[in-house]
Amino acid sequence: MEATDFATGHWVDATHAVYVSDSDMHPCTEMNTLRDPQGCCMMKTYDRCLPSLVAFAAKDDASAFQKNHGGQLVAFSEIPRK
């Protein structure tokens, strides 16, 4: 299994990466405003990318990201499986 290191864009072994879970970074969420047929704002209540999970090859990079974007540092073994 591989993951993309957010800091470099390179592939890393997913089982050795450090992850930041539930940060304010949502890489696959569209940022456009949607309106219903009457022109009222629509609220997104579910997104397949939430909570976010951002991978890093180095723990220092993950910690720096966490300081700026919040979330929790987690290891691969701590990621919930469904």
C-alpha positions as CSV (number, residue, x, y, z in Angstrom):
1,M,0.0,0.0,0.0
2,E,1.2,3.5,-0.8
3,A,0.2,7.0,0.2
4,T,1.2,10.4,-1.2
5,D,3.4,12.4,1.1
6,F,1.6,15.8,1.4
7,A,4.9,17.6,1.9
8,T,6.7,16.3,-1.2
9,G,4.0,14.7,-3.4
10,H,6.1,11.5,-3.5
11,W,4.8,8.0,-2.9
12,V,5.6,6.5,0.5
13,D,4.9,3.2,2.2
14,A,1.4,3.7,3.7
15,T,2.2,1.5,6.7
16,H,5.2,3.7,7.7
17,A,3.6,7.1,7.0
18,V,2.4,9.4,9.8
19,Y,-1.1,10.8,9.3
20,V,-2.9,13.9,10.4
21,S,-6.6,13.0,10.9
22,D,-9.5,15.5,11.1
23,S,-7.6,18.7,10.2
24,D,-9.2,21.7,8.5
25,M,-7.6,20.6,5.2
26,H,-10.1,18.8,3.0
27,P,-8.2,18.0,-0.3
28,C,-11.1,16.5,-2.2
29,T,-14.0,18.7,-1.0
30,E,-15.3,21.2,-3.5
31,M,-15.2,24.7,-2.3
32,N,-18.0,26.1,-4.5
33,T,-21.2,27.5,-3.0
34,L,-24.3,25.6,-4.0
35,R,-27.9,27.0,-4.0
36,D,-31.2,25.3,-4.1
37,P,-33.9,26.1,-6.7
38,Q,-35.2,29.0,-4.6
39,G,-31.7,30.5,-4.4
40,C,-31.0,29.6,-0.8
41,C,-27.6,28.3,0.3
42,M,-27.3,24.6,0.5
43,M,-25.4,23.0,3.4
44,K,-23.1,20.0,2.9
45,T,-23.9,17.5,5.6
46,Y,-21.8,14.6,4.4
47,D,-18.6,14.2,2.4
48,R,-16.8,11.0,1.7
49,C,-13.5,12.7,2.5
50,L,-14.4,13.7,6.0
51,P,-12.7,13.5,8.4
52,S,-9.6,14.3,6.3
53,L,-6.6,12.0,6.5
54,V,-3.3,13.6,5.2
55,A,-0.2,11.5,4.9
56,F,3.4,12.4,5.6
57,A,6.7,10.5,5.3
58,A,8.3,12.5,8.2
59,K,6.8,13.0,11.7
60,D,8.3,16.6,11.8
61,D,6.4,17.5,8.6
62,A,3.1,16.0,10.1
63,S,3.6,18.0,13.3
64,A,4.2,21.3,11.5
65,F,1.1,20.7,9.4
66,Q,-0.9,19.8,12.6
67,K,0.2,23.1,14.2
68,N,-1.2,25.1,11.3
69,H,-4.3,23.0,10.5
70,G,-5.3,21.1,13.7
71,G,-6.2,17.5,13.8
72,Q,-4.6,14.5,15.5
73,L,-1.4,12.6,14.6
74,V,-2.1,8.9,14.0
75,A,-0.1,5.9,12.8
76,F,-1.4,3.6,10.1
77,S,-2.3,1.0,12.7
78,E,-4.6,3.5,14.4
79,I,-6.7,4.4,11.3
80,P,-10.2,2.9,11.7
81,R,-11.1,0.2,9.2
82,K,-14.6,-0.2,8.0
